[in-house]
Amino acid sequence: MNSLRVRLGVLGLALLTGFTTPSAASAAQAAPSPTVEEQRLGKAAPQEILRRSGFDTAAPRLARALEGARSYGEARRAVSREGARLWQRAVDRAQGRGPSAGDISRDDDRPLYWARLGMTRDVRTWEPEFGLTDGQRAALLGELERASRGQDAIRFPHGTGMKRILLTGFDPFTLDRDIRISNPSGATALALDGTVIQTADGPARVETAVFPVRWQDFTDGTVERTLRPHLPEVDLFTTVSQGRVGRFDIERTNGAWRGGFGDNDTIGRTETVPVSDPASQPQWTTTTLPYAAITAAQTGRFPVYDNTSVTEIPAGGTESVVRPDGPTPGSTARAGGGGDYLSNEIAYRATLLRDRLGLHGTLPGGHVHTPVLQFAAGNTTEVTDPEFVRNRLDIIAQVRAILKVAAETS
């Protein structure tokens, strides 16, 4: 109703002045519709997860703050504040701080994911009386994404005596296959953010962030923007994602290729990974994690493999072939060890950034694929079960153990 009054008022002013006096509201664009990803929020499982975790209050809180905003500046401050509040609330919950509303286990990453989508949907569809341009709305959404993913909250302690480890995780994905899906890499990021791992060489501080499963965000540079300020100051980094059933993989090689699988907005991209300065872009990057030590160590109940396989088009060839021992000279990438989806791409972008910063020989970093997080056999409808929780907790603990081995042998 307020938006209707604004439109009528602008029209009356324009008629009186001969359409010569533009206003802030007339310059604004109509609010877009919710994205495909946001539209899933109305399904029963996301609503149950939000209700049973207490995170169903996050989006309404932001909506009230936006309703009270009287300027773009006030709106941006509200978005930044509520986004950061959501990230910290999810971290605190995962690490056992504060009250635990609801009966969903604390280690669950899904309340953060679905609450964030409620917040982005509200910002995307909001029509304030003072009007928003497309650029202003995009800036609000970007601020909310960064704040609610911990991307702008990475802060390592000053001074010496403590190693610094940077870890990234992902949102749930393939939600049209099973809307209940959780991502153990995102859960690991929440569980380990700001924690200290005691190693044989002393303490190591872990800082984390979570990334979306969307091609466009990666094209827009979200990985490089987040990691570039921190790679020169860390002692170890690893990107983490969900991979294969029943096993961990340390991915030896990453490829510069997008294979076209649909993302969380059901958009697919089949192309060379787009990066800055494509003229100097390599087809392959490699891990500098101590993979031999990691795979030899007893880190948990899941086996850990040094995965050296890639898919390439050999130099002078036209057809893709699988190479179990890594790429051959002059070949064109079609899949890294971690595939041709966003798991491979974040590994490729992070290790390419490492190399372009001149850190290949000094900074251990690469990609860890976790086991697929599975529900108990026969559970096709419930949003959680004891085996599902046990599997996630075991994966989190094993990632932590892998980090410990990597920190001690780097």
Secondary structure, DSSP 4 states (H G I P E B T S, - for coil): -HHHHHHHHHHHHHHHHTS----HHHHSPPPPPPPHHHHGGGSHHHHHHHHHHTGGGHHHHHHHHHHH--SHHHHHHHHHHHHHHHHHHHHHHHTT-S---SSS-TT-SHHHHHHHHHHHHHHHH---TT---HHHHHHHHHHHHHHHTTTT---PPSSSSSEEEEEEEE----TTT-TT---HHHHHHHHHTT-EEEETTEEEEEEEEEE-S-HHHHHTTHHHHHHTTTGGG-SEEEEEEE-STT-EEEE-EEESEEE----TTS---EEEPP-SSGGG--SEEE--S-HHHHHHS--SSS-EEEE--EEEE-TT--S-EEETT-PPTT-EEEEBTTBSSHHHHHHHHHHHHHHHTT-TTT--EEEEEEPP--PPTT-SS-S--HHHHHHHHHHHHHHHHHHHHHHHH-
